[in-house]
Amino acid sequence: MGYYVQIVESNYTIPVENLDQAYKAMCELNSHDDLKRGGSWDGGKTTAVWFAWMEENYPETCSTAKQIFEQIGFEVDVLEDGSLVLANYDNKTGQEDLFLEAVRPFATAGGGILWEGEDRDRWTTAV
């Protein structure tokens, strides 16, 4: 099960000078277990929780914003100046919306992503 989505068009850009802040904001999300939808259970007791499609310890295994975006499922273009553009996503939805919201203050104003779902519904994530 799951709902497949893809990026139709994107100019969602995080300027190079904001990448450290964006990375920190995405890592800080990991302290919010109440937002996580992945998990493992042992005898009816939750033993670990994580964001859907993400490693439980992603702040330890990912040292850059680019690496986190790639773990989420985005294909990322790196511009000549080092800025990141979220170029593609073609997968089931996970919790990419939370990560996009976390980095929105560090993205270029006026940018965004046009998404299309498996049922051809379309929507945007705007900066």
N, C-alpha and C positions, 0 to 999 in steps of 0.2 A: 504494500500500500504506500501511499504518499502522493504528493501532488508535484508534478514536474513543471518547472518554469525555465525560461531562458531569457537572456537579455536580447532585445531587438536592437536597441541603440543605447549608447552610454557616452557621456562626457563627465562622469563622476570622477573628479580629480582631487587628489590630495597633494598640495604643493610640497616640495622637498623640505621647506622650512617648517612644515607642520607634521612631518612624519613621526618624530619622536613623541609628540603629544598624542597623536592618533594611536600609536603603539601602546602608550601608557593607558589610554582610555580603554582600549580593547582588552588589555591585561587586567585592568581593574574590574571589568565585568566578571571575571572568574571568581571574585569574592561574593557574588550574588547567587547563592545556590537556589534561591527561590525562583529565579528566572530560567533555570536549566530544565530541559525536557528529556535528557538522556540519563540513564542510571542503571545500576545493578543492585540486585537484591539478594539477600541470603537469609532464608527462613523468614521471610516477611519483613526483614529489616533492611533499610537502604544502607548499602556499604560504600557507595560512591555515586556522585552525580556529575554530569557534564553537559555542555551544550551539544545539541544534536549535530552529528557528523564531526565533532571536534574531539581531540584528545583531552582527557581530564586535566592534564598538566601542561596545556599548550603554552602558558607563559614561560615554562622552563625549556620547551623544545623549539619554540619560535623566538628568534631574536630580533625580528623586524616586522613592521606592519605588513609588508609584502608577504612574508611567510604565513602570517595569520590569515590574510585574505585568501591565499592559495589553499590553506587547510580548510577554510570554510567552503571552498569550491569555486572561487573566482579565478579567471585567467586575468593576469595583471600585466599591463604594458608599463614599461619604465621609459619616461621621456628623457630627452638628452640632458635636461637639468637635474634629473633624479626624481622628479615628481611621478606619482603613480596614477594611472587611469584604470579603473575597473572595467575591463574590456569585454569580458564574456562570463556567463554563468549558464550552464545547461545541465540541470540536475534536479533532484527532488528538493523541495524547500526544506531548510533546516531551521536555523535561527539567525540567518544572515541579516534579517531586519534589525535585530538588536545591535549587531556590530555596526551596521550602517548608521543607526541612530547615535551610537557612541562616538563615531568619527565625524558626524555631520558638522560640528562646530569648526572642524579643521579642514573641511573640504572647500573647494572653490565655489563661491556663491553663484547661483544661476545654473549650476550643473545638475545632472540627474541621470536616472536610469529609466528606460522604458522596458517594462517586463511583459512577457506573454506567457500565460499558463497553458497547460495541455488542452484545455477546453476553449482556447483562443481568446479568453478574457485578457484585457490589457489594463495596466495601471502604471503609475510612475512613482519613483522614489526621488523626491526633489531635495536639493540642498537649499 
